[in-house]
Amino acid sequence: MNLNAIQMILVVFVAFLAGMEGILDEFHFHQPVVACTLIGLVTGQLVPCIILGGSLQMIALGWSNVGAAVAPDAALASIASAIILVLGGQGRAGVSSAIAIAVPLAVAGLLLTIIARTLATLMVHAMDRAAEEGSFGKIEMWQIAGICMQGLRIAIPAALILAVGAGPVKAMLNSMPTWLTDGLSIGGGMVVAVGYAMVINMMATREVWPFFVLGFVLAAISELTLIALGGIGVAMALIYLNLSKMGGSGNGGGGSNTGDPVGDIIDKY
């Protein structure tokens, strides 16, 4: 699929916003489900990009910065894979390949992140000197420059992919043998499962497991839509909150009252 000049400008602008949000973390433009959706919106490929963003979001849920350890770059992975998906012109059929491409892109994005953060250190020293001079204008200038640098960290690779064009990208995807595309599809599904498993591992508590089991069972009922599942989830959350306010007093006072009704029931049995 070929993009016109306005679409290319909008794609680079979305990439710039995603890069800045990787640091600001205010509007979540760097989150895969948001970034891919915006790319799909400006390119006219909304449905495939939403599917890609949702799949990548399940992977990115398990990514987090812990201390000095930097997580893979979800913003670069989302923007680059969405652009490749759009340029490839395969629609929903190309989602699996785009997911498989996104993971190594996210890891490669760590290099750009390290470079940006190293340069940001120099900017901090410049801001310290400006503070000693009492120049608030220079401090604000360096602050804006640092944020814009994070935006360029994603915008420049996005512009380079657009410069390559739809022809080479589509030729590359079409030249991939069946065994490779099938392997990428299976691998992409496994990566999503691993990302979700990491989230479950972090959230696994005796209070959460009952809700997970109920959600897992309800999701298997084909007649229930996502709206219905969301309504059930909200209802369960409200019921749990109301029971928590009661302090689990329904156990007759014959056991420990922790203030968690689900935990009290599990302890009792």
TORKOL-856503 format. One line per field, with one value per residue: residue in one letter; x, y, z of N, C-alpha, C in turn; residue number from 1. Coordinates in Angstrom, 3 decimals. Example, Ala and Ser with C-alpha at 12.3 -4.5 7.8 and 13.67 -1.06 7.14 Angstrom:
2
rest	a, s $
n.x	13.190, 12.850 $
n.y	-5.690, -2.250 $
n.z	7.800, 7.080 $
ca.x	12.300, 13.670 $
ca.y	-4.500, -1.060 $
ca.z	7.800, 7.140 $
c.x	13.200, 12.900 $
c.y	-3.300, 0.030 $
c.z	7.800, 7.870 $
nr	1, 2 $
***
This chain:
269
rest	m, n, l, n, a, i, q, m, i, l, v, v, f, v, a, f, l, a, g, m, e, g, i, l, d, e, f, h, f, h, q, p, v, v, a, c, t, l, i, g, l, v, t, g, q, l, v, p, c, i, i, l, g, g, s, l, q, m, i, a, l, g, w, s, n, v, g, a, a, v, a, p, d, a, a, l, a, s, i, a, s, a, i, i, l, v, l, g, g, q, g, r, a, g, v, s, s, a, i, a, i, a, v, p, l, a, v, a, g, l, l, l, t, i, i, a, r, t, l, a, t, l, m, v, h, a, m, d, r, a, a, e, e, g, s, f, g, k, i, e, m, w, q, i, a, g, i, c, m, q, g, l, r, i, a, i, p, a, a, l, i, l, a, v, g, a, g, p, v, k, a, m, l, n, s, m, p, t, w, l, t, d, g, l, s, i, g, g, g, m, v, v, a, v, g, y, a, m, v, i, n, m, m, a, t, r, e, v, w, p, f, f, v, l, g, f, v, l, a, a, i, s, e, l, t, l, i, a, l, g, g, i, g, v, a, m, a, l, i, y, l, n, l, s, k, m, g, g, s, g, n, g, g, g, g, s, n, t, g, d, p, v, g, d, i, i, d, k, y $
n.x	0.844, 0.609, 1.416, 0.218, 1.599, 0.541, -0.390, 2.031, 3.310, 1.589, 1.947, 4.640, 4.365, 2.706, 4.492, 6.431, 5.009, 4.569, 7.188, 7.834, 5.940, 6.887, 8.502, 7.114, 4.624, 1.863, -0.437, -0.308, 0.430, 2.481, 1.842, 1.185, -1.482, -2.620, -0.786, -0.605, -3.269, -3.603, -1.832, -3.128, -5.439, -4.660, -3.715, -5.726, -6.015, -7.394, -8.605, -6.792, -4.557, -5.505, -5.909, -3.259, -2.157, -3.568, -2.618, 0.136, 0.006, -0.640, 1.775, 3.482, 2.540, 3.959, 6.348, 8.554, 10.316, 12.810, 14.631, 17.891, 17.520, 16.313, 13.303, 12.233, 11.683, 8.608, 7.285, 8.772, 8.592, 5.831, 5.159, 6.910, 6.296, 3.589, 3.700, 5.095, 3.220, 1.126, 2.347, 2.982, 0.566, -0.973, -3.066, -5.171, -3.950, -1.262, -0.684, 0.412, 3.049, 3.926, 3.838, 5.832, 8.014, 8.024, 8.986, 11.919, 12.489, 11.756, 13.676, 15.960, 15.461, 16.324, 18.960, 18.766, 17.408, 19.303, 21.266, 19.833, 19.322, 21.887, 22.718, 20.862, 21.872, 24.010, 22.537, 21.307, 23.448, 23.981, 21.645, 22.021, 24.115, 22.800, 20.949, 22.589, 23.291, 20.923, 19.162, 16.192, 15.024, 16.898, 16.891, 14.309, 14.472, 16.363, 14.946, 12.740, 14.162, 15.211, 12.878, 11.943, 14.033, 13.543, 11.214, 12.172, 13.656, 11.912, 10.591, 12.476, 13.394, 10.853, 10.431, 12.508, 11.677, 9.398, 10.645, 11.888, 9.747, 6.660, 6.977, 9.554, 9.103, 6.731, 7.625, 9.574, 7.997, 6.370, 8.232, 8.894, 9.079, 6.562, 6.919, 8.335, 6.618, 4.503, 5.853, 6.512, 3.954, 3.115, 5.127, 4.643, 2.143, 2.896, 4.598, 2.820, 1.324, 3.300, 3.885, 1.422, 1.407, 3.508, 2.404, 0.304, 1.820, 2.945, 0.697, -0.450, -2.271, -4.045, -6.428, -6.904, -6.951, -9.536, -11.125, -9.735, -10.076, -12.876, -13.174, -11.693, -13.247, -15.701, -14.926, -14.780, -17.309, -19.009, -21.167, -21.017, -20.159, -17.397, -18.266, -20.197, -18.593, -17.027, -19.008, -19.707, -17.283, -17.098, -19.341, -18.575, -16.350, -17.544, -19.171, -17.199, -15.908, -17.948, -18.325, -15.846, -15.983, -17.758, -16.155, -15.918, -17.676, -19.465, -18.680, -19.515, -17.993, -16.363, -13.767, -10.576, -10.690, -9.825, -10.552, -10.704, -12.957, -12.898, -10.423, -10.905, -12.877, -11.449, -9.506, -11.152, -12.036 $
n.y	-1.195, 2.145, 5.268, 8.626, 11.999, 13.474, 11.478, 10.235, 12.299, 12.501, 9.961, 10.054, 12.103, 10.893, 8.922, 10.556, 11.608, 9.214, 8.561, 10.678, 10.231, 7.941, 8.817, 10.891, 9.713, 10.325, 10.571, 8.122, 7.466, 5.880, 3.304, 0.075, -0.572, 1.926, 3.375, 1.782, 1.836, 4.568, 4.788, 3.097, 4.587, 6.953, 5.950, 4.534, 1.849, 0.644, -1.591, -3.923, -2.794, -2.282, -4.890, -5.768, -3.970, -4.698, -7.302, -6.860, -5.345, -7.187, -8.481, -6.404, -5.884, -7.324, -6.035, -3.926, -1.211, -1.801, -0.582, -0.131, -1.659, -1.666, -1.865, -3.559, -1.573, -0.527, 1.444, 1.903, -0.675, -0.889, 1.261, 0.839, -1.827, -1.522, 0.272, -1.308, -3.346, -1.920, -0.958, -3.369, -4.335, -6.608, -6.785, -8.254, -10.712, -10.240, -9.688, -11.544, -11.865, -9.259, -9.040, -10.848, -9.515, -7.273, -7.880, -8.360, -5.759, -4.248, -5.007, -4.144, -1.468, -0.782, 0.047, 2.575, 3.818, 3.786, 5.441, 7.847, 8.361, 8.652, 10.993, 12.632, 12.845, 14.606, 16.850, 17.330, 18.164, 20.560, 21.899, 22.138, 23.969, 26.139, 26.570, 27.438, 29.861, 31.074, 31.122, 30.622, 30.347, 28.965, 26.521, 25.615, 25.429, 23.340, 21.309, 21.000, 20.317, 17.834, 16.265, 16.424, 15.092, 12.472, 12.035, 12.141, 9.861, 7.808, 8.831, 9.197, 6.497, 5.664, 7.389, 6.531, 3.930, 4.544, 5.863, 3.793, 2.585, 1.135, -0.868, -2.406, -3.360, -4.865, -6.737, -8.031, -9.239, -10.890, -12.609, -14.270, -17.627, -20.254, -21.914, -20.252, -18.061, -19.417, -20.332, -17.884, -17.009, -18.903, -18.505, -15.804, -15.996, -17.501, -15.716, -13.725, -15.201, -15.740, -13.134, -12.472, -14.437, -13.587, -11.305, -12.446, -13.918, -11.887, -10.813, -12.856, -13.840, -15.106, -13.784, -12.886, -15.059, -16.473, -14.678, -14.664, -17.311, -17.380, -15.446, -16.670, -18.926, -17.761, -16.402, -18.409, -18.833, -18.480, -16.880, -14.609, -11.266, -8.879, -6.588, -7.618, -9.241, -7.246, -5.875, -7.851, -8.051, -5.493, -5.587, -7.681, -6.489, -4.363, -5.786, -7.083, -4.875, -3.845, -5.979, -5.907, -3.545, -4.299, -5.816, -8.546, -9.672, -11.682, -14.179, -15.035, -14.429, -16.428, -16.819, -15.592, -12.228, -10.584, -8.486, -8.971, -10.475, -12.603, -13.793, -14.584, -16.516, -18.468, -19.140, -20.280, -22.609 $
n.z	0.000, -0.926, 0.500, 0.743, 0.760, 2.908, 4.624, 5.263, 6.677, 8.863, 9.985, 10.789, 12.642, 14.565, 15.375, 16.525, 18.716, 20.111, 20.833, 22.590, 24.588, 25.698, 27.687, 28.993, 29.605, 29.834, 28.119, 26.998, 24.366, 23.581, 24.147, 22.782, 21.846, 21.535, 19.919, 17.553, 16.754, 16.156, 13.998, 12.196, 11.887, 10.561, 8.220, 7.051, 7.534, 9.748, 11.134, 10.851, 12.165, 14.732, 15.623, 15.574, 17.459, 19.786, 20.170, 20.507, 22.799, 24.768, 24.946, 25.764, 28.283, 30.100, 30.233, 31.918, 33.465, 35.707, 38.216, 37.112, 34.919, 31.675, 29.937, 26.891, 23.919, 23.583, 22.146, 19.737, 18.655, 18.235, 16.477, 14.259, 13.435, 12.832, 10.681, 8.841, 8.541, 7.319, 4.952, 3.777, 2.857, 3.350, 5.066, 7.539, 7.344, 7.517, 10.144, 11.974, 11.041, 11.401, 14.190, 14.909, 13.834, 15.388, 17.954, 17.863, 16.992, 19.188, 21.032, 19.705, 19.851, 22.337, 22.135, 20.930, 22.979, 25.032, 23.898, 23.721, 26.422, 27.373, 26.077, 27.258, 29.799, 29.476, 28.879, 31.303, 32.888, 31.581, 32.215, 34.953, 35.036, 33.926, 35.915, 37.983, 36.932, 37.108, 34.997, 33.882, 31.433, 29.832, 31.180, 30.685, 27.922, 27.521, 28.716, 26.981, 24.699, 25.442, 25.652, 23.016, 21.762, 22.578, 21.157, 18.512, 18.555, 17.889, 15.683, 13.621, 12.849, 11.925, 9.752, 8.124, 7.456, 6.002, 3.914, 2.589, 1.330, -0.025, -1.926, -1.657, 0.991, 0.734, -1.142, 0.362, 2.374, 0.814, -0.235, 1.766, 2.778, 3.134, 5.369, 7.038, 7.504, 8.736, 10.989, 12.178, 12.785, 14.701, 16.606, 17.239, 18.495, 20.721, 22.016, 22.792, 24.624, 26.531, 27.438, 28.647, 30.595, 32.198, 33.315, 34.784, 36.583, 38.108, 39.277, 40.624, 43.204, 46.060, 46.207, 43.635, 41.883, 41.843, 40.324, 37.932, 37.059, 36.726, 34.704, 32.675, 32.133, 31.380, 29.097, 27.256, 26.387, 23.551, 22.887, 24.393, 24.138, 23.908, 25.164, 26.862, 28.507, 29.640, 31.082, 32.945, 34.303, 35.478, 37.154, 38.889, 40.076, 41.463, 43.242, 44.722, 45.888, 47.487, 49.260, 50.460, 51.885, 53.805, 55.331, 55.366, 57.201, 57.136, 57.959, 60.402, 62.552, 63.381, 62.681, 61.462, 60.582, 57.922, 56.419, 53.770, 51.870, 50.009, 50.565, 53.218, 52.859, 51.440, 53.340, 55.237, 54.067 $
ca.x	0.000, 1.359, 0.870, 0.454, 2.482, -0.129, -0.387, 3.397, 3.563, 0.819, 2.581, 5.841, 3.902, 2.280, 5.720, 7.057, 4.227, 4.824, 8.512, 7.771, 5.125, 7.691, 9.076, 6.075, 3.681, 0.660, -1.562, -0.095, 0.586, 3.521, 1.293, 0.931, -2.866, -2.895, 0.089, -1.009, -4.583, -3.415, -1.240, -4.193, -6.418, -4.158, -3.393, -6.905, -5.946, -7.698, -8.879, -5.565, -3.665, -6.071, -5.599, -1.826, -1.932, -4.062, -1.703, 1.388, -0.251, -0.548, 3.202, 4.104, 2.083, 4.986, 7.575, 8.601, 11.651, 13.082, 15.956, 18.682, 17.137, 15.384, 12.451, 12.223, 11.027, 7.276, 6.892, 9.397, 8.026, 4.461, 5.143, 7.590, 5.547, 2.349, 4.044, 5.408, 1.949, 0.381, 3.054, 2.941, -0.697, -1.557, -4.219, -5.149, -3.056, 0.106, -0.545, 1.324, 4.420, 4.257, 4.106, 7.156, 9.013, 7.999, 9.770, 13.323, 12.568, 11.688, 14.983, 16.906, 15.174, 17.071, 20.179, 18.382, 17.054, 20.558, 21.897, 19.049, 19.498, 23.254, 22.697, 20.064, 22.751, 24.728, 21.576, 21.089, 24.574, 23.771, 20.572, 22.616, 24.859, 21.807, 20.354, 23.554, 23.225, 19.584, 18.502, 15.074, 14.763, 17.766, 16.434, 13.116, 14.909, 16.974, 13.874, 12.007, 15.071, 15.289, 11.633, 11.926, 14.986, 12.856, 10.298, 12.955, 14.131, 10.959, 10.187, 13.490, 13.226, 9.592, 10.654, 13.373, 10.865, 8.562, 11.509, 12.114, 8.593, 5.810, 7.448, 10.498, 8.512, 5.808, 8.422, 10.211, 6.994, 5.904, 9.313, 9.052, 8.474, 5.411, 7.357, 8.766, 5.441, 3.786, 6.639, 6.342, 2.601, 3.116, 5.990, 3.965, 1.132, 3.564, 5.113, 1.671, 0.999, 4.349, 3.677, 0.282, 1.800, 4.335, 1.491, -0.383, 2.790, 3.112, -0.568, -1.004, -2.537, -5.221, -7.605, -7.094, -7.159, -10.946, -11.606, -9.096, -10.737, -14.201, -13.001, -11.229, -14.390, -16.693, -14.402, -14.978, -18.699, -18.947, -22.285, -20.706, -19.305, -16.456, -19.035, -20.805, -17.533, -16.678, -20.069, -19.568, -16.111, -17.435, -20.253, -17.803, -15.518, -18.401, -19.556, -16.025, -15.674, -18.985, -18.021, -14.663, -16.418, -18.407, -15.092, -16.035, -18.326, -20.403, -18.150, -20.055, -17.033, -15.698, -12.415, -9.859, -11.347, -8.741, -11.083, -10.778, -13.941, -12.476, -9.374, -11.504, -13.562, -10.421, -8.917, -12.130, -12.178 $
ca.y	0.000, 3.386, 6.358, 9.954, 12.836, 13.843, 10.294, 10.051, 13.315, 12.126, 8.790, 10.525, 12.877, 9.913, 8.312, 11.555, 11.622, 7.958, 8.653, 11.575, 9.626, 6.930, 9.472, 11.653, 8.715, 11.052, 10.201, 6.721, 7.260, 4.876, 1.971, -0.528, -0.517, 3.303, 3.745, 1.061, 2.343, 5.865, 4.536, 2.579, 5.650, 7.925, 5.256, 3.869, 0.414, 0.677, -2.909, -4.716, -2.165, -2.500, -6.281, -5.790, -3.260, -5.505, -8.435, -6.343, -4.866, -8.342, -8.747, -5.294, -5.859, -7.926, -5.248, -2.814, -0.773, -2.103, -0.072, 0.230, -2.532, -0.986, -2.803, -3.359, -0.337, -0.832, 2.481, 1.610, -1.920, -0.651, 2.144, 0.220, -2.989, -1.043, 0.814, -2.451, -4.008, -1.106, -0.941, -4.710, -4.492, -7.930, -6.708, -9.105, -11.847, -9.867, -9.348, -12.487, -11.515, -7.977, -9.302, -11.469, -8.493, -6.256, -8.273, -7.947, -4.306, -3.732, -5.237, -3.246, -0.116, -0.513, 0.783, 3.975, 4.322, 4.030, 6.627, 9.028, 8.631, 9.146, 12.400, 13.358, 13.129, 15.837, 17.953, 17.596, 18.995, 21.902, 22.503, 22.502, 25.222, 27.198, 26.856, 28.251, 31.208, 31.626, 31.284, 29.680, 30.136, 27.888, 25.271, 25.189, 25.067, 22.021, 20.366, 20.757, 19.611, 16.442, 15.597, 16.296, 14.044, 11.195, 11.897, 11.823, 8.481, 6.948, 9.441, 8.981, 5.146, 5.603, 8.064, 5.679, 2.836, 5.136, 6.182, 2.546, 2.471, -0.049, -1.923, -3.321, -4.013, -5.887, -7.791, -8.797, -10.083, -11.916, -13.558, -15.162, -18.944, -20.613, -22.456, -19.151, -17.307, -20.238, -20.306, -16.570, -16.956, -19.686, -17.814, -14.608, -16.404, -17.921, -14.539, -13.104, -16.020, -15.537, -11.819, -12.530, -15.265, -12.754, -10.448, -13.297, -14.268, -10.738, -10.520, -14.089, -13.889, -15.917, -12.969, -12.640, -16.302, -16.777, -13.835, -15.127, -18.556, -17.030, -14.782, -17.652, -19.768, -16.951, -16.053, -19.545, -18.827, -17.720, -15.936, -13.402, -10.309, -8.183, -5.662, -8.417, -9.611, -6.048, -5.629, -8.832, -7.673, -4.319, -6.044, -8.441, -5.556, -3.633, -6.726, -7.293, -3.662, -3.757, -6.983, -5.464, -2.525, -4.991, -6.406, -9.996, -10.007, -12.783, -15.469, -15.361, -14.100, -17.624, -16.974, -14.346, -11.279, -9.804, -7.405, -9.455, -11.549, -13.780, -14.456, -15.231, -17.736, -19.470, -19.605, -21.102, -23.931 $
ca.z	0.000, -1.020, 1.296, 0.193, 1.569, 4.162, 5.485, 5.764, 7.699, 10.048, 10.577, 11.491, 13.795, 15.572, 15.893, 17.397, 19.951, 20.821, 21.438, 23.756, 25.636, 26.369, 28.855, 29.695, 30.117, 30.252, 27.262, 26.634, 22.929, 23.346, 24.355, 21.463, 21.395, 21.138, 18.806, 16.339, 16.359, 15.514, 12.677, 11.344, 11.628, 9.575, 6.965, 6.518, 7.826, 11.168, 11.729, 11.052, 13.137, 16.067, 15.975, 15.880, 18.710, 20.897, 20.380, 21.067, 24.157, 25.650, 25.152, 26.495, 29.672, 30.939, 30.157, 32.866, 33.853, 37.108, 38.544, 35.936, 33.801, 30.774, 29.208, 25.431, 23.490, 23.050, 21.190, 18.446, 18.153, 17.785, 15.309, 13.123, 12.956, 12.225, 9.365, 7.968, 8.246, 6.356, 3.665, 3.187, 2.155, 3.544, 5.943, 8.730, 7.125, 7.836, 11.560, 12.625, 10.664, 12.025, 15.604, 15.016, 13.540, 16.441, 19.128, 17.713, 16.898, 20.550, 21.652, 19.041, 20.314, 23.568, 21.779, 20.763, 24.303, 25.765, 23.300, 24.106, 27.851, 27.553, 25.688, 28.251, 30.932, 29.149, 28.982, 32.729, 33.352, 31.032, 33.012, 36.242, 34.842, 33.726, 37.225, 38.725, 36.369, 37.338, 33.700, 33.770, 30.013, 29.361, 31.778, 29.930, 26.569, 27.567, 29.027, 25.732, 23.785, 25.863, 25.291, 21.552, 21.404, 22.744, 20.030, 17.314, 18.696, 17.198, 14.419, 12.583, 12.267, 11.182, 8.480, 7.300, 6.924, 4.955, 2.776, 1.839, 0.444, 0.051, -2.829, -1.015, 2.161, 0.252, -1.767, 1.434, 3.018, -0.117, -0.499, 2.915, 2.511, 3.969, 6.656, 7.875, 7.932, 9.718, 12.222, 12.791, 13.342, 15.938, 17.562, 17.701, 19.464, 21.953, 22.697, 23.460, 25.798, 27.534, 28.026, 29.557, 31.733, 33.083, 34.066, 35.756, 37.616, 39.000, 39.954, 41.179, 44.636, 46.329, 45.973, 42.204, 41.131, 41.547, 39.243, 36.697, 36.640, 36.218, 33.417, 31.692, 31.767, 30.680, 27.774, 26.354, 25.917, 22.297, 22.778, 25.144, 23.442, 24.774, 25.994, 27.931, 29.439, 30.385, 32.053, 34.026, 35.087, 36.304, 38.206, 39.869, 40.819, 42.400, 44.304, 45.578, 46.673, 48.516, 50.275, 51.195, 52.845, 54.916, 56.136, 55.438, 58.471, 56.957, 58.393, 61.717, 63.605, 63.876, 62.152, 61.308, 59.694, 57.344, 55.600, 52.398, 51.943, 49.239, 51.321, 54.391, 52.421, 51.099, 54.599, 55.955, 53.453 $
c.x	0.881, 0.650, 1.165, 1.258, 1.847, -0.130, 0.999, 3.726, 2.836, 1.434, 3.818, 5.450, 3.439, 3.499, 6.433, 6.341, 4.497, 6.183, 8.524, 7.012, 5.853, 8.350, 8.007, 5.042, 2.391, -0.560, -1.420, -0.071, 1.623, 3.015, 0.892, -0.496, -3.242, -2.087, -0.345, -2.363, -4.456, -2.787, -2.297, -5.201, -5.944, -3.838, -4.595, -6.907, -6.231, -7.832, -7.618, -4.641, -4.191, -5.772, -4.128, -1.547, -2.402, -3.140, -0.393, 1.201, -0.169, 0.905, 3.813, 3.634, 3.128, 6.298, 7.511, 10.054, 11.834, 14.499, 16.690, 18.348, 16.060, 14.613, 12.575, 11.351, 9.687, 6.861, 7.468, 8.808, 6.638, 4.431, 5.737, 6.796, 4.234, 2.615, 4.339, 4.136, 1.163, 1.039, 3.015, 1.650, -1.362, -2.774, -4.067, -4.181, -1.615, 0.344, 0.476, 2.778, 4.857, 4.568, 5.499, 8.271, 9.134, 8.909, 11.258, 13.492, 12.552, 13.023, 16.027, 16.702, 15.873, 18.332, 19.872, 18.031, 18.311, 21.253, 21.164, 19.270, 20.910, 23.347, 21.907, 20.893, 23.542, 23.795, 21.313, 22.204, 24.439, 22.674, 21.086, 23.374, 23.897, 21.142, 21.281, 23.547, 21.879, 18.808, 17.403, 14.731, 15.602, 17.331, 15.237, 13.497, 15.493, 15.937, 13.096, 12.871, 15.166, 14.041, 11.552, 12.904, 14.355, 11.856, 11.015, 13.492, 13.205, 10.621, 11.186, 13.429, 11.925, 9.753, 11.534, 12.590, 9.959, 9.385, 11.812, 10.964, 7.879, 6.331, 8.416, 9.922, 7.583, 6.558, 9.089, 9.215, 6.524, 6.968, 9.534, 8.374, 7.365, 5.850, 7.797, 7.574, 4.617, 4.524, 6.524, 4.971, 2.530, 3.951, 5.350, 2.892, 1.748, 4.091, 3.998, 1.323, 2.031, 4.191, 2.524, 0.620, 2.672, 3.464, 0.777, 0.557, 2.986, 1.857, -1.129, -1.076, -3.811, -6.509, -7.928, -7.462, -8.627, -11.504, -11.001, -9.785, -12.118, -14.108, -12.569, -12.383, -15.409, -16.235, -14.602, -16.406, -18.780, -20.052, -21.993, -19.757, -18.331, -17.181, -19.679, -19.772, -17.093, -17.718, -20.004, -18.386, -16.387, -18.349, -19.504, -16.933, -16.342, -18.844, -18.396, -15.769, -16.708, -18.749, -16.812, -15.031, -17.102, -17.392, -15.197, -16.705, -19.282, -19.874, -18.584, -19.093, -16.267, -14.304, -11.770, -10.560, -10.285, -9.236, -11.157, -11.735, -13.525, -11.398, -9.911, -12.188, -12.552, -9.787, -9.870, -12.200, -10.831 $
c.y	1.247, 4.488, 7.689, 10.787, 13.186, 12.669, 10.045, 11.043, 12.958, 10.921, 9.201, 11.323, 11.948, 9.244, 9.268, 11.623, 10.361, 7.983, 9.540, 10.930, 8.491, 7.473, 10.183, 10.737, 9.382, 10.619, 8.787, 6.489, 6.186, 3.452, 1.360, -0.368, 0.896, 3.676, 3.073, 1.537, 3.688, 5.710, 4.018, 3.644, 6.592, 7.271, 4.555, 2.371, 0.198, -0.717, -3.748, -4.122, -2.304, -3.922, -6.404, -5.131, -4.043, -6.668, -7.976, -5.846, -6.003, -8.703, -7.674, -5.217, -6.428, -7.177, -4.102, -2.493, -0.998, -1.653, 0.382, -0.628, -1.846, -2.022, -2.569, -2.170, -0.657, 0.184, 2.199, 0.347, -1.687, 0.153, 1.443, -0.960, -2.577, -0.467, -0.307, -3.199, -3.247, -1.135, -2.299, -5.002, -5.841, -7.916, -7.586, -10.263, -11.520, -9.551, -10.247, -12.168, -10.210, -8.150, -9.890, -10.471, -7.503, -6.601, -7.940, -6.442, -3.672, -3.882, -4.304, -1.804, 0.235, 0.295, 2.272, 4.601, 4.671, 5.280, 7.893, 9.377, 9.116, 10.619, 13.237, 13.693, 14.411, 17.042, 18.326, 18.466, 20.417, 22.629, 22.912, 23.824, 26.398, 27.579, 27.706, 29.694, 31.876, 31.847, 30.234, 29.393, 29.005, 26.540, 24.727, 24.741, 23.658, 20.948, 19.996, 19.977, 18.131, 15.657, 15.390, 15.223, 12.662, 10.972, 11.520, 10.399, 7.490, 7.502, 9.173, 7.563, 5.009, 6.245, 7.227, 4.516, 3.357, 5.464, 4.946, 2.300, 1.150, -1.200, -2.893, -4.058, -5.141, -7.044, -8.667, -9.741, -11.199, -12.970, -14.529, -16.493, -19.275, -21.108, -21.348, -18.349, -18.090, -20.248, -18.987, -16.439, -17.701, -18.995, -16.552, -14.919, -16.828, -16.721, -13.805, -13.863, -15.834, -14.180, -11.809, -13.363, -14.478, -11.840, -11.248, -13.649, -13.127, -10.483, -11.720, -14.014, -14.690, -15.120, -12.822, -13.917, -16.630, -15.955, -14.258, -16.384, -18.253, -16.350, -15.735, -18.524, -18.974, -16.592, -17.177, -19.622, -17.905, -16.678, -14.616, -12.510, -9.670, -7.185, -6.415, -8.823, -8.409, -5.707, -6.576, -8.479, -6.491, -4.733, -6.806, -7.520, -4.785, -4.528, -6.934, -6.077, -3.521, -4.772, -6.571, -4.412, -3.162, -5.689, -7.904, -10.458, -11.171, -14.118, -15.823, -15.090, -15.294, -17.781, -15.620, -13.481, -10.334, -8.596, -7.769, -10.638, -12.797, -14.543, -15.174, -16.533, -18.829, -20.017, -20.553, -22.509, -24.506 $
c.z	0.000, -0.230, 0.623, 1.183, 2.916, 5.129, 6.070, 6.876, 8.996, 10.752, 11.365, 12.729, 14.924, 16.205, 16.855, 18.741, 20.782, 21.505, 22.664, 24.911, 26.342, 27.624, 29.669, 30.332, 30.631, 29.453, 26.689, 25.114, 22.620, 23.564, 23.007, 20.965, 20.943, 19.901, 17.502, 15.838, 15.643, 14.123, 11.720, 10.972, 10.536, 8.237, 6.344, 6.706, 9.307, 11.775, 11.891, 12.107, 14.561, 16.533, 16.344, 17.222, 19.918, 21.211, 21.005, 22.497, 25.161, 25.931, 26.054, 27.937, 30.621, 30.925, 31.165, 33.178, 35.348, 37.415, 37.290, 34.724, 32.977, 29.982, 27.703, 25.049, 22.827, 21.994, 19.810, 17.831, 17.566, 16.488, 14.090, 12.570, 12.314, 10.835, 8.386, 7.587, 7.187, 4.986, 2.983, 2.468, 2.326, 4.459, 7.169, 8.582, 7.500, 9.296, 12.247, 12.308, 11.312, 13.510, 15.781, 14.734, 14.694, 17.609, 18.960, 17.567, 18.290, 21.262, 21.043, 19.487, 21.612, 23.290, 21.623, 22.108, 25.104, 25.233, 23.752, 25.575, 28.153, 27.193, 26.694, 29.483, 30.699, 29.267, 30.438, 33.290, 32.819, 31.797, 34.389, 36.131, 34.650, 35.045, 38.074, 38.235, 36.639, 36.064, 33.553, 32.306, 29.440, 29.926, 31.004, 28.522, 26.552, 27.897, 27.770, 24.749, 24.142, 25.494, 23.773, 21.070, 21.544, 21.612, 18.747, 17.353, 17.976, 15.814, 13.301, 12.013, 11.471, 9.806, 7.552, 6.690, 5.812, 3.718, 1.937, 0.886, 0.554, -0.798, -2.186, 0.188, 1.722, -0.386, -0.713, 2.094, 2.105, -0.397, 0.651, 2.629, 3.506, 5.337, 7.604, 8.390, 8.951, 11.053, 12.944, 13.438, 14.671, 17.010, 18.110, 18.723, 20.782, 22.736, 23.425, 24.734, 26.907, 28.219, 29.011, 30.786, 32.710, 33.929, 35.153, 36.902, 38.612, 39.827, 40.708, 42.705, 44.846, 46.103, 44.494, 41.445, 40.873, 40.387, 37.907, 36.175, 36.064, 34.844, 32.324, 31.207, 30.960, 29.265, 26.772, 25.820, 24.709, 22.177, 23.495, 24.344, 24.436, 25.686, 27.156, 28.970, 30.279, 31.438, 33.232, 34.919, 35.997, 37.455, 39.292, 40.716, 41.852, 43.556, 45.274, 46.470, 47.792, 49.633, 51.110, 52.233, 54.055, 55.806, 56.278, 56.706, 58.356, 57.401, 59.808, 62.851, 64.105, 63.365, 62.043, 60.279, 59.157, 56.584, 54.140, 52.368, 51.185, 49.988, 52.542, 54.020, 52.112, 52.363, 55.322, 55.396, 53.035 $
nr	1, 2, 3, 4, 5, 6, 7, 8, 9, 10, 11, 12, 13, 14, 15, 16, 17, 18, 19, 20, 21, 22, 23, 24, 25, 26, 27, 28, 29, 30, 31, 32, 33, 34, 35, 36, 37, 38, 39, 40, 41, 42, 43, 44, 45, 46, 47, 48, 49, 50, 51, 52, 53, 54, 55, 56, 57, 58, 59, 60, 61, 62, 63, 64, 65, 66, 67, 68, 69, 70, 71, 72, 73, 74, 75, 76, 77, 78, 79, 80, 81, 82, 83, 84, 85, 86, 87, 88, 89, 90, 91, 92, 93, 94, 95, 96, 97, 98, 99, 100, 101, 102, 103, 104, 105, 106, 107, 108, 109, 110, 111, 112, 113, 114, 115, 116, 117, 118, 119, 120, 121, 122, 123, 124, 125, 126, 127, 128, 129, 130, 131, 132, 133, 134, 135, 136, 137, 138, 139, 140, 141, 142, 143, 144, 145, 146, 147, 148, 149, 150, 151, 152, 153, 154, 155, 156, 157, 158, 159, 160, 161, 162, 163, 164, 165, 166, 167, 168, 169, 170, 171, 172, 173, 174, 175, 176, 177, 178, 179, 180, 181, 182, 183, 184, 185, 186, 187, 188, 189, 190, 191, 192, 193, 194, 195, 196, 197, 198, 199, 200, 201, 202, 203, 204, 205, 206, 207, 208, 209, 210, 211, 212, 213, 214, 215, 216, 217, 218, 219, 220, 221, 222, 223, 224, 225, 226, 227, 228, 229, 230, 231, 232, 233, 234, 235, 236, 237, 238, 239, 240, 241, 242, 243, 244, 245, 246, 247, 248, 249, 250, 251, 252, 253, 254, 255, 256, 257, 258, 259, 260, 261, 262, 263, 264, 265, 266, 267, 268, 269 $
***
